Amino acid sequence: MSNDAFWNQVNSLDTPGKVENQVGSITLLSDGNIEYEGSYTSDLNASQLESIADGGFTSIYAGGYGNYAALTVLRHR
């Protein structure tokens, strides 16, 4: 895999799955939670960890070198 600016993605909870880049991966589970592993994931701050724990994810992306993203449905607390 090259360092081109492209993103591997899982677009829907209907097809949960895993996307990877050169240094790690992110997995969308059918319940809207995510799992992640690899380089840079230990650098997450408290706010990021709280957001991940809240779940509700609908899409995930991995691209470039150590870049990850996950989308959620907007919820009111």
N, C-alpha and C positions, 0 to 999 in steps of 0.2 A: 504494500500500500504506500502510496506517495504522500507527500505533505501538501498536496493540492487543496484548495479551499472548497471542499465538498463535504457534505454531511450524509452519513448513513442514518436512516431513520426508521422508526416504527411509528406509524401514523394513527393507530387505533387500538383500543382495548379489545376489539373483535379479533385482533391478531397479535396478542402479546408476544414479546420476543426480546432478543438481545442484539445490541449493536456494539461494534468495537472500533477502536482506532489503534494506533501503534503501541500504546502504553496501557490500555485498560478497556473496560467495557461498562455498559449500563444496561440493565434488564428491566423491562416493563412487565409487571405481573398482572394477571387477569383481574385482580382486586383493586388496581390503580396504585399500588405501591411500587417502589423501585428498589433495586439492589444495584450496587456499584462496586467495582474493584479495580485496582491498578494504581499507577503513579498519579500523584496529585490529589487523590481522593482523601488523603490524610490531612490535607490543608484546608478542609472545610471549616468555616467558622460556626458559631453557635446559632446564628440566624439561618444559615443554610441547612444545618442539621435539623433544626426545628421544622423548617419547611418540608424537608424530605420525610420526616416522621409523620407529618400531617396527611401524607398520601394524596389521593385524588388526581393522580397524573393521567393524562390522556395520550400523550405522545412523548417519545424520547429521541434524542439525537446524539451521535458521536461523530466527531470529525477532526480534521487536522491532527495535531500532536497534543493529546491530552485535553481536548475540548469536549465538553458534555453539556447538554441542555435537556430540560424536561418541562413540558407544559402542563398546567393544571386548569381546571375549571374555576372561574372566579367564585369565591365563597365569602359570605359575610360571617364574621365571628360574633 
